[in-house]
Amino acid sequence: MYIDLNELWHLLEQVIVWAAALLKLGLLFCAVGIVAGLMKWSVWWGKTLTVISLGIAAFLTLGLDFLGSLMT
């Protein structure tokens, strides 16, 4: 089946927009994890939750930066 170049480009743009939205949602969940971990910092899982949430947020930020560089 033949897909012309404009349709393919539009599909790629839609995929990038959806990926950016999902990455931003992931950053929101990481922020919730960081706050919850900081509230329970006195127990071991609070420290673990904070550190893991920060690490995942860093990777999500790199992903958003990469998507931003694709669109420019």
Gaussian input, Z-matrix of N, CA and C with variables (Angstrom, degrees):
# hf/3-21g

backbone

0 1
 N
 C     1     B1
 C     2     B2     1     A1
 N     3     B3     2     A2     1     D1
 C     4     B4     3     A3     2     D2
 C     5     B5     4     A4     3     D3
 N     6     B6     5     A5     4     D4
 C     7     B7     6     A6     5     D5
 C     8     B8     7     A7     6     D6
 N     9     B9     8     A8     7     D7
 C    10    B10     9     A9     8     D8
 C    11    B11    10    A10     9     D9
 N    12    B12    11    A11    10    D10
 C    13    B13    12    A12    11    D11
 C    14    B14    13    A13    12    D12
 N    15    B15    14    A14    13    D13
 C    16    B16    15    A15    14    D14
 C    17    B17    16    A16    15    D15
 N    18    B18    17    A17    16    D16
 C    19    B19    18    A18    17    D17
 C    20    B20    19    A19    18    D18
 N    21    B21    20    A20    19    D19
 C    22    B22    21    A21    20    D20
 C    23    B23    22    A22    21    D21
 N    24    B24    23    A23    22    D22
 C    25    B25    24    A24    23    D23
 C    26    B26    25    A25    24    D24
 N    27    B27    26    A26    25    D25
 C    28    B28    27    A27    26    D26
 C    29    B29    28    A28    27    D27
 N    30    B30    29    A29    28    D28
 C    31    B31    30    A30    29    D29
 C    32    B32    31    A31    30    D30
 N    33    B33    32    A32    31    D31
 C    34    B34    33    A33    32    D32
 C    35    B35    34    A34    33    D33
 N    36    B36    35    A35    34    D34
 C    37    B37    36    A36    35    D35
 C    38    B38    37    A37    36    D36
 N    39    B39    38    A38    37    D37
 C    40    B40    39    A39    38    D38
 C    41    B41    40    A40    39    D39
 N    42    B42    41    A41    40    D40
 C    43    B43    42    A42    41    D41
 C    44    B44    43    A43    42    D42
 N    45    B45    44    A44    43    D43
 C    46    B46    45    A45    44    D44
 C    47    B47    46    A46    45    D45
 N    48    B48    47    A47    46    D46
 C    49    B49    48    A48    47    D47
 C    50    B50    49    A49    48    D48
 N    51    B51    50    A50    49    D49
 C    52    B52    51    A51    50    D50
 C    53    B53    52    A52    51    D51
 N    54    B54    53    A53    52    D52
 C    55    B55    54    A54    53    D53
 C    56    B56    55    A55    54    D54
 N    57    B57    56    A56    55    D55
 C    58    B58    57    A57    56    D56
 C    59    B59    58    A58    57    D57
 N    60    B60    59    A59    58    D58
 C    61    B61    60    A60    59    D59
 C    62    B62    61    A61    60    D60
 N    63    B63    62    A62    61    D61
 C    64    B64    63    A63    62    D62
 C    65    B65    64    A64    63    D63
 N    66    B66    65    A65    64    D64
 C    67    B67    66    A66    65    D65
 C    68    B68    67    A67    66    D66
 N    69    B69    68    A68    67    D67
 C    70    B70    69    A69    68    D68
 C    71    B71    70    A70    69    D69
 N    72    B72    71    A71    70    D70
 C    73    B73    72    A72    71    D71
 C    74    B74    73    A73    72    D72
 N    75    B75    74    A74    73    D73
 C    76    B76    75    A75    74    D74
 C    77    B77    76    A76    75    D75
 N    78    B78    77    A77    76    D76
 C    79    B79    78    A78    77    D77
 C    80    B80    79    A79    78    D78
 N    81    B81    80    A80    79    D79
 C    82    B82    81    A81    80    D80
 C    83    B83    82    A82    81    D81
 N    84    B84    83    A83    82    D82
 C    85    B85    84    A84    83    D83
 C    86    B86    85    A85    84    D84
 N    87    B87    86    A86    85    D85
 C    88    B88    87    A87    86    D86
 C    89    B89    88    A88    87    D87
 N    90    B90    89    A89    88    D88
 C    91    B91    90    A90    89    D89
 C    92    B92    91    A91    90    D90
 N    93    B93    92    A92    91    D91
 C    94    B94    93    A93    92    D92
 C    95    B95    94    A94    93    D93
 N    96    B96    95    A95    94    D94
 C    97    B97    96    A96    95    D95
 C    98    B98    97    A97    96    D96
 N    99    B99    98    A98    97    D97
 C   100   B100    99    A99    98    D98
 C   101   B101   100   A100    99    D99
 N   102   B102   101   A101   100   D100
 C   103   B103   102   A102   101   D101
 C   104   B104   103   A103   102   D102
 N   105   B105   104   A104   103   D103
 C   106   B106   105   A105   104   D104
 C   107   B107   106   A106   105   D105
 N   108   B108   107   A107   106   D106
 C   109   B109   108   A108   107   D107
 C   110   B110   109   A109   108   D108
 N   111   B111   110   A110   109   D109
 C   112   B112   111   A111   110   D110
 C   113   B113   112   A112   111   D111
 N   114   B114   113   A113   112   D112
 C   115   B115   114   A114   113   D113
 C   116   B116   115   A115   114   D114
 N   117   B117   116   A116   115   D115
 C   118   B118   117   A117   116   D116
 C   119   B119   118   A118   117   D117
 N   120   B120   119   A119   118   D118
 C   121   B121   120   A120   119   D119
 C   122   B122   121   A121   120   D120
 N   123   B123   122   A122   121   D121
 C   124   B124   123   A123   122   D122
 C   125   B125   124   A124   123   D123
 N   126   B126   125   A125   124   D124
 C   127   B127   126   A126   125   D125
 C   128   B128   127   A127   126   D126
 N   129   B129   128   A128   127   D127
 C   130   B130   129   A129   128   D128
 C   131   B131   130   A130   129   D129
 N   132   B132   131   A131   130   D130
 C   133   B133   132   A132   131   D131
 C   134   B134   133   A133   132   D132
 N   135   B135   134   A134   133   D133
 C   136   B136   135   A135   134   D134
 C   137   B137   136   A136   135   D135
 N   138   B138   137   A137   136   D136
 C   139   B139   138   A138   137   D137
 C   140   B140   139   A139   138   D138
 N   141   B141   140   A140   139   D139
 C   142   B142   141   A141   140   D140
 C   143   B143   142   A142   141   D141
 N   144   B144   143   A143   142   D142
 C   145   B145   144   A144   143   D143
 C   146   B146   145   A145   144   D144
 N   147   B147   146   A146   145   D145
 C   148   B148   147   A147   146   D146
 C   149   B149   148   A148   147   D147
 N   150   B150   149   A149   148   D148
 C   151   B151   150   A150   149   D149
 C   152   B152   151   A151   150   D150
 N   153   B153   152   A152   151   D151
 C   154   B154   153   A153   152   D152
 C   155   B155   154   A154   153   D153
 N   156   B156   155   A155   154   D154
 C   157   B157   156   A156   155   D155
 C   158   B158   157   A157   156   D156
 N   159   B159   158   A158   157   D157
 C   160   B160   159   A159   158   D158
 C   161   B161   160   A160   159   D159
 N   162   B162   161   A161   160   D160
 C   163   B163   162   A162   161   D161
 C   164   B164   163   A163   162   D162
 N   165   B165   164   A164   163   D163
 C   166   B166   165   A165   164   D164
 C   167   B167   166   A166   165   D165
 N   168   B168   167   A167   166   D166
 C   169   B169   168   A168   167   D167
 C   170   B170   169   A169   168   D168
 N   171   B171   170   A170   169   D169
 C   172   B172   171   A171   170   D170
 C   173   B173   172   A172   171   D171
 N   174   B174   173   A173   172   D172
 C   175   B175   174   A174   173   D173
 C   176   B176   175   A175   174   D174
 N   177   B177   176   A176   175   D175
 C   178   B178   177   A177   176   D176
 C   179   B179   178   A178   177   D177
 N   180   B180   179   A179   178   D178
 C   181   B181   180   A180   179   D179
 C   182   B182   181   A181   180   D180
 N   183   B183   182   A182   181   D181
 C   184   B184   183   A183   182   D182
 C   185   B185   184   A184   183   D183
 N   186   B186   185   A185   184   D184
 C   187   B187   186   A186   185   D185
 C   188   B188   187   A187   186   D186
 N   189   B189   188   A188   187   D187
 C   190   B190   189   A189   188   D188
 C   191   B191   190   A190   189   D189
 N   192   B192   191   A191   190   D190
 C   193   B193   192   A192   191   D191
 C   194   B194   193   A193   192   D192
 N   195   B195   194   A194   193   D193
 C   196   B196   195   A195   194   D194
 C   197   B197   196   A196   195   D195
 N   198   B198   197   A197   196   D196
 C   199   B199   198   A198   197   D197
 C   200   B200   199   A199   198   D198
 N   201   B201   200   A200   199   D199
 C   202   B202   201   A201   200   D200
 C   203   B203   202   A202   201   D201
 N   204   B204   203   A203   202   D202
 C   205   B205   204   A204   203   D203
 C   206   B206   205   A205   204   D204
 N   207   B207   206   A206   205   D205
 C   208   B208   207   A207   206   D206
 C   209   B209   208   A208   207   D207
 N   210   B210   209   A209   208   D208
 C   211   B211   210   A210   209   D209
 C   212   B212   211   A211   210   D210
 N   213   B213   212   A212   211   D211
 C   214   B214   213   A213   212   D212
 C   215   B215   214   A214   213   D213

   B1=1.4396
   B2=1.5354
   B3=1.3133
   B4=1.4570
   B5=1.5286
   B6=1.3301
   B7=1.4638
   B8=1.5207
   B9=1.3410
   B10=1.4602
   B11=1.5264
   B12=1.3095
   B13=1.4619
   B14=1.5276
   B15=1.3380
   B16=1.4689
   B17=1.5233
   B18=1.3290
   B19=1.4634
   B20=1.5249
   B21=1.3146
   B22=1.4554
   B23=1.5276
   B24=1.3291
   B25=1.4569
   B26=1.5272
   B27=1.3452
   B28=1.4617
   B29=1.5286
   B30=1.3187
   B31=1.4588
   B32=1.5296
   B33=1.3202
   B34=1.4610
   B35=1.5284
   B36=1.3257
   B37=1.4615
   B38=1.5204
   B39=1.3273
   B40=1.4638
   B41=1.5259
   B42=1.3183
   B43=1.4658
   B44=1.5253
   B45=1.3217
   B46=1.4647
   B47=1.5231
   B48=1.3293
   B49=1.4675
   B50=1.5258
   B51=1.3302
   B52=1.4669
   B53=1.5249
   B54=1.3158
   B55=1.4658
   B56=1.5245
   B57=1.3267
   B58=1.4657
   B59=1.5241
   B60=1.3285
   B61=1.4642
   B62=1.5281
   B63=1.3233
   B64=1.4622
   B65=1.5275
   B66=1.3302
   B67=1.4609
   B68=1.5283
   B69=1.3407
   B70=1.4665
   B71=1.5251
   B72=1.3303
   B73=1.4614
   B74=1.5286
   B75=1.3240
   B76=1.4600
   B77=1.5164
   B78=1.3283
   B79=1.4685
   B80=1.5262
   B81=1.3276
   B82=1.4605
   B83=1.5247
   B84=1.3341
   B85=1.4617
   B86=1.5285
   B87=1.3260
   B88=1.4674
   B89=1.5232
   B90=1.3225
   B91=1.4653
   B92=1.5226
   B93=1.3264
   B94=1.4676
   B95=1.5278
   B96=1.3345
   B97=1.4579
   B98=1.5163
   B99=1.3237
   B100=1.4644
   B101=1.5257
   B102=1.3210
   B103=1.4700
   B104=1.5259
   B105=1.3273
   B106=1.4704
   B107=1.5283
   B108=1.3315
   B109=1.4575
   B110=1.5151
   B111=1.3289
   B112=1.4661
   B113=1.5208
   B114=1.3336
   B115=1.4624
   B116=1.5258
   B117=1.3246
   B118=1.4671
   B119=1.5301
   B120=1.3162
   B121=1.4637
   B122=1.5300
   B123=1.3177
   B124=1.4688
   B125=1.5268
   B126=1.3224
   B127=1.4677
   B128=1.5244
   B129=1.3215
   B130=1.4627
   B131=1.5224
   B132=1.3351
   B133=1.4633
   B134=1.5244
   B135=1.3278
   B136=1.4587
   B137=1.5192
   B138=1.3339
   B139=1.4692
   B140=1.5270
   B141=1.3370
   B142=1.4623
   B143=1.5244
   B144=1.3278
   B145=1.4607
   B146=1.5180
   B147=1.3194
   B148=1.4636
   B149=1.5190
   B150=1.3170
   B151=1.4683
   B152=1.5268
   B153=1.3237
   B154=1.4667
   B155=1.5269
   B156=1.3250
   B157=1.4650
   B158=1.5257
   B159=1.3302
   B160=1.4660
   B161=1.5268
   B162=1.3262
   B163=1.4614
   B164=1.5132
   B165=1.3247
   B166=1.4645
   B167=1.5237
   B168=1.3309
   B169=1.4653
   B170=1.5260
   B171=1.3214
   B172=1.4669
   B173=1.5270
   B174=1.3329
   B175=1.4640
   B176=1.5267
   B177=1.3303
   B178=1.4615
   B179=1.5252
   B180=1.3277
   B181=1.4642
   B182=1.5262
   B183=1.3264
   B184=1.4690
   B185=1.5235
   B186=1.3261
   B187=1.4609
   B188=1.5171
   B189=1.3318
   B190=1.4615
   B191=1.5216
   B192=1.3165
   B193=1.4626
   B194=1.5256
   B195=1.3285
   B196=1.4627
   B197=1.5262
   B198=1.3335
   B199=1.4635
   B200=1.5232
   B201=1.3308
   B202=1.4566
   B203=1.5177
   B204=1.3275
   B205=1.4654
   B206=1.5261
   B207=1.3307
   B208=1.4663
   B209=1.5221
   B210=1.3084
   B211=1.4626
   B212=1.5251
   B213=1.3220
   B214=1.4669
   B215=1.5030
   A1=108.34
   A2=115.39
   A3=121.47
   A4=110.36
   A5=116.73
   A6=122.70
   A7=106.71
   A8=116.18
   A9=116.24
   A10=110.16
   A11=115.60
   A12=121.85
   A13=112.49
   A14=117.59
   A15=119.82
   A16=111.83
   A17=117.09
   A18=120.30
   A19=110.56
   A20=116.51
   A21=120.40
   A22=111.04
   A23=116.93
   A24=120.90
   A25=110.80
   A26=116.69
   A27=120.64
   A28=110.67
   A29=117.11
   A30=121.10
   A31=110.73
   A32=117.10
   A33=121.05
   A34=111.25
   A35=117.24
   A36=120.56
   A37=111.38
   A38=117.07
   A39=120.69
   A40=111.29
   A41=116.85
   A42=120.53
   A43=110.23
   A44=117.33
   A45=120.89
   A46=110.84
   A47=117.38
   A48=120.55
   A49=110.44
   A50=116.89
   A51=119.80
   A52=111.21
   A53=117.19
   A54=120.11
   A55=110.54
   A56=117.09
   A57=120.19
   A58=110.92
   A59=116.52
   A60=119.55
   A61=110.90
   A62=117.00
   A63=119.97
   A64=111.60
   A65=117.35
   A66=119.83
   A67=111.10
   A68=116.54
   A69=119.73
   A70=110.90
   A71=117.10
   A72=120.20
   A73=110.34
   A74=116.66
   A75=120.36
   A76=111.99
   A77=116.88
   A78=120.00
   A79=111.25
   A80=116.59
   A81=119.74
   A82=110.72
   A83=117.15
   A84=120.22
   A85=111.27
   A86=116.98
   A87=119.76
   A88=110.85
   A89=116.80
   A90=119.56
   A91=110.74
   A92=116.51
   A93=119.69
   A94=110.10
   A95=117.00
   A96=120.78
   A97=112.52
   A98=116.80
   A99=120.64
   A100=110.25
   A101=116.43
   A102=119.74
   A103=110.73
   A104=117.02
   A105=119.79
   A106=110.90
   A107=116.56
   A108=119.74
   A109=112.77
   A110=116.38
   A111=119.44
   A112=111.64
   A113=116.48
   A114=119.20
   A115=111.29
   A116=117.07
   A117=121.46
   A118=110.85
   A119=117.26
   A120=122.38
   A121=112.31
   A122=117.25
   A123=120.15
   A124=112.86
   A125=118.50
   A126=120.92
   A127=108.95
   A128=116.53
   A129=120.36
   A130=112.23
   A131=117.46
   A132=118.23
   A133=111.98
   A134=118.00
   A135=120.24
   A136=111.26
   A137=115.35
   A138=119.84
   A139=110.70
   A140=115.71
   A141=120.47
   A142=111.04
   A143=117.06
   A144=121.24
   A145=111.39
   A146=116.82
   A147=120.36
   A148=111.50
   A149=117.05
   A150=120.61
   A151=110.83
   A152=117.46
   A153=120.23
   A154=110.55
   A155=117.45
   A156=120.45
   A157=111.18
   A158=117.04
   A159=119.88
   A160=111.47
   A161=116.69
   A162=120.14
   A163=112.32
   A164=116.55
   A165=119.83
   A166=110.21
   A167=117.15
   A168=120.48
   A169=111.20
   A170=117.07
   A171=119.78
   A172=110.61
   A173=117.16
   A174=119.70
   A175=111.87
   A176=117.69
   A177=120.46
   A178=110.99
   A179=116.76
   A180=120.55
   A181=110.93
   A182=116.56
   A183=119.32
   A184=111.04
   A185=116.81
   A186=120.38
   A187=111.95
   A188=117.04
   A189=119.90
   A190=111.62
   A191=116.76
   A192=120.48
   A193=110.80
   A194=116.26
   A195=120.28
   A196=111.01
   A197=117.24
   A198=119.74
   A199=110.98
   A200=116.41
   A201=119.46
   A202=112.34
   A203=116.42
   A204=119.10
   A205=111.33
   A206=117.60
   A207=119.85
   A208=111.89
   A209=116.42
   A210=120.22
   A211=113.23
   A212=118.33
   A213=118.86
   A214=111.24
   D1=135.85
   D2=-175.36
   D3=-92.52
   D4=128.43
   D5=174.42
   D6=-117.45
   D7=124.67
   D8=-179.23
   D9=-75.62
   D10=165.98
   D11=-170.77
   D12=-64.57
   D13=-36.24
   D14=179.28
   D15=-64.90
   D16=-40.72
   D17=178.39
   D18=-65.58
   D19=-39.88
   D20=178.64
   D21=-65.03
   D22=-41.62
   D23=178.55
   D24=-64.97
   D25=-40.51
   D26=178.07
   D27=-63.46
   D28=-40.91
   D29=177.52
   D30=-63.10
   D31=-42.45
   D32=178.37
   D33=-63.21
   D34=-41.43
   D35=177.25
   D36=-62.32
   D37=-41.37
   D38=178.92
   D39=-64.53
   D40=-40.11
   D41=177.99
   D42=-63.35
   D43=-41.66
   D44=179.66
   D45=-66.36
   D46=-40.49
   D47=178.76
   D48=-63.78
   D49=-44.48
   D50=178.98
   D51=-66.05
   D52=-39.43
   D53=178.74
   D54=-63.81
   D55=-40.65
   D56=178.52
   D57=-64.70
   D58=-40.02
   D59=178.93
   D60=-64.42
   D61=-41.35
   D62=179.68
   D63=-69.28
   D64=-35.40
   D65=176.20
   D66=-65.42
   D67=-38.91
   D68=177.60
   D69=-66.62
   D70=-37.39
   D71=175.84
   D72=-64.16
   D73=-39.37
   D74=176.19
   D75=-62.88
   D76=-38.84
   D77=176.65
   D78=-64.21
   D79=-36.64
   D80=176.88
   D81=-63.50
   D82=-43.89
   D83=177.72
   D84=-64.51
   D85=-36.21
   D86=176.67
   D87=-65.03
   D88=-38.59
   D89=177.82
   D90=-62.89
   D91=-39.87
   D92=176.70
   D93=-63.75
   D94=-41.53
   D95=178.21
   D96=-64.14
   D97=-38.40
   D98=178.76
   D99=-65.28
   D100=-45.41
   D101=179.97
   D102=-64.40
   D103=-43.68
   D104=179.11
   D105=-63.74
   D106=-40.14
   D107=178.29
   D108=-65.86
   D109=-38.34
   D110=178.07
   D111=-68.37
   D112=-32.23
   D113=177.91
   D114=-69.14
   D115=-29.93
   D116=179.87
   D117=-111.61
   D118=38.26
   D119=-176.07
   D120=-62.98
   D121=-24.56
   D122=-174.91
   D123=-71.77
   D124=-19.06
   D125=178.19
   D126=-103.86
   D127=160.98
   D128=-173.39
   D129=-64.37
   D130=-36.43
   D131=-176.61
   D132=-74.28
   D133=-20.75
   D134=174.95
   D135=-67.85
   D136=-43.47
   D137=176.64
   D138=-64.37
   D139=-42.92
   D140=-179.55
   D141=-63.43
   D142=-44.79
   D143=179.66
   D144=-61.42
   D145=-41.42
   D146=179.81
   D147=-65.24
   D148=-47.56
   D149=-177.45
   D150=-65.86
   D151=-43.77
   D152=-179.93
   D153=-66.01
   D154=-40.88
   D155=178.52
   D156=-63.84
   D157=-38.42
   D158=176.66
   D159=-64.99
   D160=-40.98
   D161=178.88
   D162=-64.75
   D163=-44.86
   D164=179.00
   D165=-65.26
   D166=-39.58
   D167=178.36
   D168=-62.32
   D169=-36.19
   D170=177.81
   D171=-64.37
   D172=-43.37
   D173=178.15
   D174=-66.49
   D175=-38.54
   D176=177.47
   D177=-64.65
   D178=-37.50
   D179=177.49
   D180=-65.04
   D181=-40.39
   D182=175.83
   D183=-62.95
   D184=-38.90
   D185=177.31
   D186=-63.77
   D187=-42.32
   D188=177.22
   D189=-64.61
   D190=-38.78
   D191=177.54
   D192=-63.54
   D193=-40.94
   D194=178.24
   D195=-64.19
   D196=-43.03
   D197=178.42
   D198=-64.43
   D199=-37.49
   D200=177.14
   D201=-64.01
   D202=-35.92
   D203=178.31
   D204=-72.58
   D205=-25.45
   D206=176.34
   D207=-69.78
   D208=-32.92
   D209=-174.99
   D210=-84.42
   D211=-10.63
   D212=-179.84
   D213=-95.26

